[in-house]
Amino acid sequence: IAGKAQGMKRFEYQIISYPMDKKTSLIVMQDDLNARGQDGWEVVSVSTSEFAHVGHTAFLKREVSEGAGAK
């Protein structure tokens, strides 16, 4: 199993919640995701929920370069 890990890509992940209230809009969400994209983050999935006033939750990942630790 240890040998398999050598050639595999490694990723780190972020989960971001965007409450959809009067202060947050889809434009704010888009701007934030675009800024994160400039830092190498890729949106993997977006979930919509009205539970606890969380409008959208975005799941992001980016590759961890060789020798770098996940942040």
HELIX and SHEET records of a PDB file:
HELIX    1   1 ALA A    2  GLN A    6  1                                   5    
HELIX    2   2 LEU A   26  GLN A   38  1                                  13    
HELIX    3   3 PHE A   51  HIS A   53  5                                   3    
SHEET    1   A 3 ARG A  10  TYR A  18  0                                        
SHEET    2   A 3 HIS A  56  VAL A  64 -1                                        
SHEET    3   A 3 GLU A  42  THR A  48 -1                                        
END                                                                             
